[in-house]
Amino acid sequence: MNQTIYLLRHGETEYNTQGRYQGELDSPLTEVGVDQVQQNAQMLKSLIGDPNEWKIVSSPLGRAMQSTEIICETIGYDLKNVEKDNRLTEVAVGQWAGLTTKEIESSWPNLFHNTDVYNWYFNAPNGEAYDSVVSRLSAWLEDIQHVPKVIVISHGLTGRILRGLYADLKKEDALKLEVSQDVFFKLANKDITRICSDFDHFY
């Protein structure tokens, strides 16, 4: 069976603009964030044909659901048919949730410096381990493997790991993948295609 997955990240949030790590906390989309989601949704609409042929699954976190609502309105999909799945939530950063990099570095210098810029999230006190995220996302991919058309709304770090699993990337390569909010990704035949929501630069 040929399967196509479109993977989108929520739009920019208030915490994003403040440089605060959200994890399982939440903050609303900014005006820029709303615009990003609308642009992505318009491009998505041009690609998918009949929206009712697709299964839409979202992280239940507020910023993802706010984005999902915009997407559904734009493509003409009944929000009531969206499936929420806890396995698509953002990586939990424990005691670091809501803090900036500077605040984390000043309070936990050893945990912060004894790693690299891509991996340090997983050092958070009471946070989520990388293997735990891999486990829940692998289970989700397995559960939807027989669904031919899937649209997913998730998060930055979770989306990196999900794409890494899909393409069989090593951890260090998966954690370096792009997390922009004005692009989304098509996953099909073990290939990942980056889709820019700017209609003049679709590739």
BAKOL-799988 format. One record per residue (C-alpha): x, z, y; residue in one letter. Coordinates in steps of 0.02 Angstrom, whole numbers, plus 32768, in hexadecimal, padded with zeros to 4 digits. Layout:
<pts>
+------+------+------+------+
|   c1 |   c3 |   c2 | resn |
+------+------+------+------+
|    X |    Z |    Y |    a |
...
+------+------+------+------+
</pts>
This chain:
<pts>
+------+------+------+------+
|   c1 |   c3 |   c2 | resn |
+------+------+------+------+
| 8000 | 8000 | 8000 |    m |
| 803E | 7FD3 | 80AD |    n |
| 8030 | 8066 | 8122 |    q |
| 8043 | 806B | 81DF |    t |
| 8059 | 810D | 8240 |    i |
| 805A | 8116 | 82FD |    y |
| 80B1 | 81B5 | 8337 |    l |
| 8094 | 81F2 | 83E9 |    l |
| 80D2 | 828A | 8446 |    r |
| 8065 | 82EB | 84C1 |    h |
| 807E | 82C5 | 8579 |    g |
| 80EA | 8329 | 85F1 |    e |
| 80B2 | 83DD | 8608 |    t |
| 80CA | 8460 | 868F |    e |
| 8149 | 84B8 | 861F |    y |
| 81A7 | 8414 | 8606 |    n |
| 81BF | 8405 | 86C3 |    t |
| 81FF | 84B9 | 86CA |    q |
| 8279 | 849E | 863B |    g |
| 8221 | 8521 | 85D1 |    r |
| 821D | 8515 | 8515 |    y |
| 816A | 8519 | 84D9 |    q |
| 816F | 8524 | 841D |    g |
| 80C3 | 8566 | 83ED |    e |
| 809A | 859B | 849F |    l |
| 803C | 8522 | 850E |    d |
| 802E | 84DF | 85BC |    s |
| 7FBE | 8456 | 8602 |    p |
| 7FF1 | 83A2 | 8620 |    l |
| 802E | 8375 | 86CE |    t |
| 7FE7 | 82DF | 872C |    e |
| 807F | 827E | 86F1 |    v |
| 805B | 82B7 | 863F |    g |
| 7FA7 | 8279 | 8648 |    v |
| 7FE5 | 81D2 | 8688 |    d |
| 8066 | 81C5 | 85FD |    q |
| 7FE1 | 81E1 | 8579 |    v |
| 7F6B | 8164 | 85C9 |    q |
| 7FF5 | 80E0 | 85CE |    q |
| 8022 | 8100 | 8519 |    n |
| 7F6B | 80FB | 84E7 |    a |
| 7F50 | 8054 | 853F |    q |
| 7FE2 | 8009 | 84E0 |    m |
| 7FA5 | 8058 | 843E |    l |
| 7EF8 | 800C | 845B |    k |
| 7F46 | 7F5F | 8467 |    s |
| 7F9B | 7F77 | 83BE |    l |
| 7F1D | 7FC7 | 8349 |    i |
| 7E82 | 7F58 | 8349 |    g |
| 7DE6 | 7FB9 | 8316 |    d |
| 7E0E | 8071 | 833A |    p |
| 7D91 | 80AA | 82B7 |    n |
| 7DFF | 8063 | 822E |    e |
| 7E81 | 80E7 | 825A |    w |
| 7E93 | 819D | 822C |    k |
| 7ECA | 8206 | 82C1 |    i |
| 7F24 | 82AA | 829F |    v |
| 7F60 | 8322 | 8325 |    s |
| 7FC0 | 83C2 | 8337 |    s |
| 7F40 | 8448 | 8366 |    p |
| 7FA7 | 8487 | 83F9 |    l |
| 7F54 | 8472 | 84A2 |    g |
| 7FCD | 83F3 | 84ED |    r |
| 7FBC | 8383 | 8454 |    a |
| 7EFE | 8392 | 8452 |    m |
| 7EF4 | 836E | 850D |    q |
| 7F5A | 82D1 | 84EC |    s |
| 7EF0 | 82A4 | 8454 |    t |
| 7E52 | 82B0 | 84BC |    e |
| 7E99 | 8234 | 853A |    i |
| 7ECF | 81BF | 84AE |    i |
| 7E24 | 81C5 | 845B |    c |
| 7DCB | 81A2 | 84FF |    e |
| 7E3F | 810E | 8522 |    t |
| 7E37 | 80BA | 8478 |    i |
| 7D80 | 80E0 | 8456 |    g |
| 7D8D | 8160 | 83CA |    y |
| 7D19 | 81F4 | 83AE |    d |
| 7D7B | 8293 | 83CE |    l |
| 7D10 | 82ED | 834C |    k |
| 7D62 | 8280 | 82C5 |    n |
| 7E12 | 82B9 | 82F1 |    v |
| 7E63 | 8324 | 826B |    e |
| 7ECB | 83B9 | 82A5 |    k |
| 7F5E | 83E6 | 8237 |    d |
| 7FCA | 8481 | 8253 |    n |
| 805C | 842B | 81FE |    r |
| 806F | 83BB | 8297 |    l |
| 8089 | 844B | 8312 |    t |
| 812A | 845C | 8374 |    e |
| 81BE | 84B7 | 8329 |    v |
| 81A7 | 8571 | 834C |    a |
| 8234 | 85B8 | 83B6 |    v |
| 8205 | 866F | 83A2 |    g |
| 8241 | 86E0 | 842E |    q |
| 8280 | 8649 | 848F |    w |
| 81D2 | 8603 | 84AE |    a |
| 81AD | 85F6 | 8567 |    g |
| 8263 | 860B | 859B |    l |
| 82DC | 8593 | 85EF |    t |
| 8386 | 8565 | 85A9 |    t |
| 83D9 | 85D3 | 862B |    k |
| 836E | 866A | 85FC |    e |
| 8393 | 8651 | 8544 |    i |
| 844D | 863D | 8562 |    e |
| 8457 | 86DC | 85C9 |    s |
| 83F9 | 8747 | 8549 |    s |
| 843A | 86FD | 84A7 |    w |
| 84E5 | 86B2 | 84D0 |    p |
| 8527 | 86BD | 841E |    n |
| 8490 | 8667 | 83D1 |    l |
| 8492 | 85E2 | 8457 |    f |
| 8549 | 85B5 | 8454 |    h |
| 8567 | 85BC | 8398 |    n |
| 8510 | 8515 | 837B |    t |
| 84F7 | 846C | 83CF |    d |
| 847B | 8426 | 844C |    v |
| 840D | 83DA | 83C4 |    y |
| 840A | 8467 | 8345 |    n |
| 8401 | 8506 | 83AF |    w |
| 8342 | 8510 | 83AB |    y |
| 834E | 854B | 82F7 |    f |
| 83B5 | 85E5 | 8329 |    n |
| 8321 | 8632 | 8385 |    a |
| 82F8 | 86E6 | 8354 |    p |
| 8257 | 86E1 | 82ED |    n |
| 8258 | 8624 | 82FE |    g |
| 823B | 859F | 827C |    e |
| 82C4 | 8560 | 8209 |    a |
| 82EA | 84A7 | 81FD |    y |
| 82C4 | 84A6 | 8142 |    d |
| 821A | 84F3 | 8164 |    s |
| 81EE | 8466 | 81DC |    v |
| 822C | 83E5 | 815F |    v |
| 81C0 | 8434 | 80D9 |    s |
| 811E | 842F | 813C |    r |
| 813B | 837F | 817E |    l |
| 816C | 833D | 80D2 |    s |
| 80CB | 8385 | 808C |    a |
| 8067 | 8332 | 8117 |    w |
| 80B9 | 8288 | 80FA |    l |
| 8094 | 8298 | 8041 |    e |
| 7FDE | 82C3 | 8063 |    d |
| 7FC1 | 8229 | 80CF |    i |
| 8026 | 81AC | 8068 |    q |
| 7F88 | 8156 | 802A |    h |
| 7F39 | 8147 | 80D7 |    v |
| 7F60 | 8096 | 8116 |    p |
| 7F4B | 80B3 | 81D1 |    k |
| 7F7A | 8157 | 8225 |    v |
| 7F8F | 818A | 82DC |    i |
| 7FEC | 822F | 82F5 |    v |
| 7FFA | 8299 | 8392 |    i |
| 8083 | 831B | 8386 |    s |
| 811A | 8361 | 83E4 |    h |
| 81CD | 833B | 8414 |    g |
| 8235 | 8398 | 8394 |    l |
| 81B3 | 8388 | 830B |    t |
| 81A9 | 82CD | 832D |    g |
| 8265 | 82BD | 831C |    r |
| 8265 | 8312 | 8273 |    i |
| 81CE | 82AF | 8238 |    l |
| 8223 | 820A | 8262 |    r |
| 82C2 | 8247 | 8211 |    g |
| 8266 | 826E | 8170 |    l |
| 820C | 81C7 | 8173 |    y |
| 82AF | 8167 | 8187 |    a |
| 8316 | 81D8 | 8113 |    d |
| 838C | 820A | 819F |    l |
| 8408 | 8298 | 8196 |    k |
| 83D9 | 8335 | 81F6 |    k |
| 845C | 8319 | 827E |    e |
| 841E | 8267 | 829B |    d |
| 8366 | 8296 | 829A |    a |
| 8382 | 831D | 831E |    l |
| 83D0 | 829D | 8394 |    k |
| 833A | 8229 | 8394 |    l |
| 82E1 | 8202 | 8436 |    e |
| 8255 | 8273 | 8473 |    v |
| 8217 | 8215 | 850E |    s |
| 8162 | 822C | 853E |    q |
| 8146 | 817B | 857C |    d |
| 816D | 8126 | 84D6 |    v |
| 8125 | 8136 | 8428 |    f |
| 8157 | 80FB | 837B |    f |
| 8115 | 808C | 82F0 |    k |
| 8146 | 80C3 | 8241 |    l |
| 812F | 803B | 81BE |    a |
| 818F | 8002 | 8124 |    n |
| 8210 | 808C | 8140 |    k |
| 823A | 803E | 81E9 |    d |
| 821E | 8091 | 8292 |    i |
| 81F2 | 8026 | 8329 |    t |
| 81FD | 806D | 83D9 |    r |
| 8169 | 8038 | 8445 |    i |
| 8174 | 8046 | 8501 |    c |
| 80CE | 805F | 855B |    s |
| 8108 | 7FF2 | 85EB |    d |
| 80B0 | 7F4E | 85C6 |    f |
| 813E | 7EEC | 8615 |    d |
| 81BE | 7F37 | 859E |    h |
| 8166 | 7F3D | 84F6 |    f |
| 81E2 | 7F40 | 8467 |    y |
+------+------+------+------+
</pts>
